[in-house]
Amino acid sequence: MNQLLAFRTRASNVLALQRHGALIALIALLVFGIVRYGDRFAGENLANLLADDAKFALVALGMTFVIMSGGIDLSVGSVALLGGVVAAQASGAGLVPAFGLAVLVGLALGSLNGVLIAKVRLEPFIVTLAALLGVRGLALYLSDKKAVVASGTGSFQDFGRWELLGLPVSAVFMFAAFLIGAAVLRYTAFGRTVLAVGGSEDAARLMGLPVARTKFVVYAMSGALAGLAGAFLAAQTGSVSTDTGIGWELSAIAAVVVGGTLLTGGVGSVMSTLVGVVLLQLIFNLIVFENSMGAIEISSFWESVIRGGFLLLVVLLQVKLSRRRASGGTAPA
Amino acid sequence: MPETTTTPAAPSAAAAPAVRRKTSWAAYTQRYGAGTALVALLIFNALFTANFLTPANLLYVQLRQAAPVGIVALGMAMVIATRGIDLSVGSVMAISGQVGALALLSGTGLVPAVALALLAALLCGLFNGTLVARYGVQPIIATLILFIAGRGIAQLLTDGRLQNVDDPAFQFFGLGAIAGIPVQVVLLVVVAAAIWFVARSTPFGRYLVATGDNEPAARLAGVPVRRVKLIAYATSATLAGLVGLMEVARVSASDANNTGLGMELDAIAAVAVAGTPLTGGRISPVAVVIGALMLRLLQNTLIAHGVSREVAQMITGFIIVAAIYVQRQAGEGAG
C-alpha cells in the first residue's frame, strides 16, 4: 500500500500545475464575465449554466474514472439518450421511479460493457463503439424515432424548477456527485485500485488487486451516470429528442483532458474534470454575451472551432509540461 | 453461418500450425469471421431477396454504397496499423467537399478544384500527424481536435449554406462509371491494391507494421517512426478528402452539416470487424474491404427484409462484438 500511496502522491504533485491551469483559466473567465457584463452574467445566468452543465458533468464524471483506469467509454451519449427516453416514458409514475428506471437501464448497459471488457477482455474502444451504435438503435426503437415528451402532470418536471441553497437542484446534485467521486478516488481502496490498474494493469494484477472487478465497476458506474444524465435532460427540458447524446462522449473526453487527466490512465483528478466541463461551457456562454453586446459577430459555427482550438491549446500545454517533467526526471515519461 | 454449427473447440496451441495449414472449416470460420459472414449474407440474399443477383443491384447499390466507407477505412487501417486512430475523417470529408465545391463555383476549373480540396485534406492530415508524431499527443485526442473544429471550419466556409454543384465533369466522380463499373468501386479496388502492394512489398509497409507492433523497438532498429506516422495520418486524411469529394459529386451538393457525419465510426467498425486489432502492428487491405462490404450488406439485407433501421443498427452493434469475440478466440487458440 505504501507504494500505491507514493504513486498517488507523486501523481497528484505532477498534476497540480495542470489542474490549476484549468482552474486559473476558469477563474479568469469568470472575473472577465462579471466585470464586463455585471449582474446579467453573474446571477441567474451562471445558475442556469450550472444546471445545464449537470448532465454533461455526470457523464464526464463516469468518463474520468473509466479513463483513469486506462479505458474509454464511447457509449455514454447513446446510454444517455436511452436513459432520457425511458425516464420520459415512465415520467407519469413520478420523479423517483422515472429516475430510478433510467439509472437501472444505464447500469445494466454499463455492466454489459464491463463484462465484455473486464471478463471477456475485449478492447474497450470496440465494445463501447458497438454499444454506441446498438444502444442508439434500441433507444430510437423504443421512442419510435420521435421525440418523447415527458408527462406534465406528475412530479417529474418539477425537478427542473427545484432549488436548494439558492442553486438549481441539478447543480447541487452535480457538486455532490463530484465530491463523492473525489472522496472515492482519494480515500477508498477502490479509488487507488482504479489508478493502479490504469498505471499498469499487469503490475496491479501481480500485486493481487482485483483488476477485473475494478474495471467492471468503472464501466457500470459510467453507464449508470450516463442514464442519470439522460433523466436530468428529460426532466429539465420536458422532452427528449432523437439527436440527444450525439457527440457527448467526445465532449466528455475533451472535458476530462482539459481538466488535466491523462488519457493514458493511471493519473487524474475528479474535481479537475468538473473544472473542465464548466470551463468549456463558459466559453460559449461568453461568446453568446459578446454577440449580444454587438461587440463581435460570431456565428454558432465558431463554437466548435473555438472548442477545438481550446482543446489544441490544452493538449500542447500538457505536452510541454510533461516534457519538462520527463527531462526533470521526477516522473516516468 | 451454417459452418459454425459444427465448430469444435478452438484448436490448442500445439495443434495450431497443422490446423492452419489444413485450413479446416472450423479454423477458417474463426479466423475469417467477417468473410464467412459476408459469404453467408450473399447466399442468403441470393436465395431470399428479389432482384439481388443483378449486376445493377450488386454494382450500383451494394458495392457503390460500401465503397466510400471502404476507402476511408483503408486509410484508417494504415493509421490503426501504427497503433493510432483517426476520428477526424468525417470532418475532413466535409472540409474537402466544401473547398472543392467553392473552388468549382468560383470557376477554377475541375482539376484545380479537386487539387485544392485534396490539398486541404492533406493539410488536415499533416496537422493530425504532426500532433501525434512530433508532439506525442495521443491519437484519439489529436484527431478529436479536428473532429470537433473541422466541421465548424467547413460550415464557416459558406456560413453553413448548402452549395449546389452541377458541373457534369465533376459529377462523374460520384455518378460516373468506368467500363460499366461505378467510379467509387474502381477507386476502392485501386486504393486497396495500392495499399496491399505498399504493405506487402515496400520497406514503408514493414515500417508501418513495426511502428505499431513495438514502437521503441522499431525506433531502435532505425525505423523512421515519426515519418511513418505522419505519412499514415496524411494518407488517411487525403483518402477521406477524396471520398468527401465523391459524396459531394454524388448528391450534386456540398452540405457541410452532413457530409461524412459518423464516418469515423463506420470506418473503425469496418477495420475492426474483419479482425484487425486496434492495438496496431497489423494491416490487411483485403480484410478491411471485406469488413466494409459485410457491414453495409448486413444493414441492407436487414432493411430489405422489413427490419427497421433502428433494429438493424442494434444488430450491427451486436455483430461487431460477436465478430471480434470469435476472431479473438481464434487468435488465442492459434497462439
Boltz contact constraints between the chains, C-beta under 6 A:
constraints:
  - contact:
      token1: [A, 122]
      token2: [B, 324]
      max_distance: 6.0
  - contact:
      token1: [A, 123]
      token2: [B, 278]
      max_distance: 6.0
  - contact:
      token1: [A, 125]
      token2: [B, 278]
      max_distance: 6.0
  - contact:
      token1: [A, 126]
      token2: [B, 272]
      max_distance: 6.0
  - contact:
      token1: [A, 126]
      token2: [B, 324]
      max_distance: 6.0
  - contact:
      token1: [A, 130]
      token2: [B, 317]
      max_distance: 6.0
  - contact:
      token1: [A, 130]
      token2: [B, 320]
      max_distance: 6.0
  - contact:
      token1: [A, 130]
      token2: [B, 321]
      max_distance: 6.0
  - contact:
      token1: [A, 133]
      token2: [B, 313]
      max_distance: 6.0
  - contact:
      token1: [A, 133]
      token2: [B, 316]
      max_distance: 6.0
  - contact:
      token1: [A, 133]
      token2: [B, 317]
      max_distance: 6.0
  - contact:
      token1: [A, 134]
      token2: [B, 314]
      max_distance: 6.0
  - contact:
      token1: [A, 134]
      token2: [B, 317]
      max_distance: 6.0
  - contact:
      token1: [A, 137]
      token2: [B, 310]
      max_distance: 6.0
  - contact:
      token1: [A, 137]
      token2: [B, 313]
      max_distance: 6.0
  - contact:
      token1: [A, 137]
      token2: [B, 314]
      max_distance: 6.0
  - contact:
      token1: [A, 138]
      token2: [B, 314]
      max_distance: 6.0
  - contact:
      token1: [A, 140]
      token2: [B, 310]
      max_distance: 6.0
  - contact:
      token1: [A, 141]
      token2: [B, 310]
      max_distance: 6.0
  - contact:
      token1: [A, 141]
      token2: [B, 311]
      max_distance: 6.0
  - contact:
      token1: [A, 250]
      token2: [B, 144]
      max_distance: 6.0
  - contact:
      token1: [A, 257]
      token2: [B, 141]
      max_distance: 6.0
  - contact:
      token1: [A, 263]
      token2: [B, 138]
      max_distance: 6.0
  - contact:
      token1: [A, 263]
      token2: [B, 141]
      max_distance: 6.0
  - contact:
      token1: [A, 301]
      token2: [B, 152]
      max_distance: 6.0
  - contact:
      token1: [A, 301]
      token2: [B, 155]
      max_distance: 6.0
  - contact:
      token1: [A, 301]
      token2: [B, 156]
      max_distance: 6.0
  - contact:
      token1: [A, 301]
      token2: [B, 160]
      max_distance: 6.0
  - contact:
      token1: [A, 304]
      token2: [B, 148]
      max_distance: 6.0
  - contact:
      token1: [A, 304]
      token2: [B, 149]
      max_distance: 6.0
  - contact:
      token1: [A, 304]
      token2: [B, 152]
      max_distance: 6.0
  - contact:
      token1: [A, 305]
      token2: [B, 149]
      max_distance: 6.0
  - contact:
      token1: [A, 305]
      token2: [B, 152]
      max_distance: 6.0
  - contact:
      token1: [A, 305]
      token2: [B, 153]
      max_distance: 6.0
  - contact:
      token1: [A, 307]
      token2: [B, 148]
      max_distance: 6.0
  - contact:
      token1: [A, 308]
      token2: [B, 145]
      max_distance: 6.0
  - contact:
      token1: [A, 308]
      token2: [B, 148]
      max_distance: 6.0
  - contact:
      token1: [A, 308]
      token2: [B, 149]
      max_distance: 6.0
  - contact:
      token1: [A, 311]
      token2: [B, 145]
      max_distance: 6.0
  - contact:
      token1: [A, 312]
      token2: [B, 145]
      max_distance: 6.0
  - contact:
      token1: [A, 315]
      token2: [B, 137]
      max_distance: 6.0
  - contact:
      token1: [A, 315]
      token2: [B, 141]
      max_distance: 6.0
  - contact:
      token1: [A, 319]
      token2: [B, 135]
      max_distance: 6.0
